[in-house]
């Protein structure tokens, strides 16, 4: 991601429901933000679930601006 932060993520399940996300990604280094994002999952996970570790990896995903008919770029809407 250092040279090109544009990333694509995908998810699918046996029913063929699929989600694709194109984004600009960056590593989150701030311990407070990482804990804020991680704590709800740790508290709700089963034994053997997510690790309760402040060094856990966290990515920040931002939508990629998309071109419009006039060629002006606008921010994509996240829903």
C-alpha positions, -999 to 999 in steps of 0.1 A, spaced: 0 0 0 30 23 4 33 27 -34 -4 24 -43 -30 27 -16 -59 18 -40 -72 -16 -30 -101 -39 -38 -118 -62 -13 -144 -88 -19 -167 -111 1 -190 -139 -11 -210 -167 5 -225 -199 -8 -258 -182 -18 -237 -162 -43 -243 -129 -25 -212 -108 -32 -198 -75 -21 -169 -57 -38 -152 -26 -23 -128 -4 -42 -111 20 -18 -80 40 -8 -66 21 22 -41 31 48 -28 15 80 -42 29 112 -13 35 136 -30 55 164 -35 31 194 -66 49 206 -84 46 173 -73 9 170 -87 1 204 -120 21 197 -125 0 165 -113 -33 180 -130 -34 215 -166 -41 204 -154 -72 185 -132 -85 213 -161 -81 238 -186 -99 216 -163 -127 203 -164 -163 214 -134 -181 229 -109 -184 202 -122 -153 185 -104 -121 179 -72 -113 199 -73 -86 225 -41 -70 215 -33 -33 211 -9 -41 181 -38 -57 161 -38 -46 125 -64 -21 114 -70 -6 80 -89 26 72 -109 24 40 -120 56 21 -142 56 -10 -125 63 -43 -138 95 -60 -156 86 -92 -159 106 -124 -192 122 -134 -207 130 -168 -190 164 -169 -156 148 -160 -156 165 -126 -147 140 -98 -170 137 -68 -167 117 -36 -186 84 -38 -214 79 -13 -210 52 13 -243 36 23 
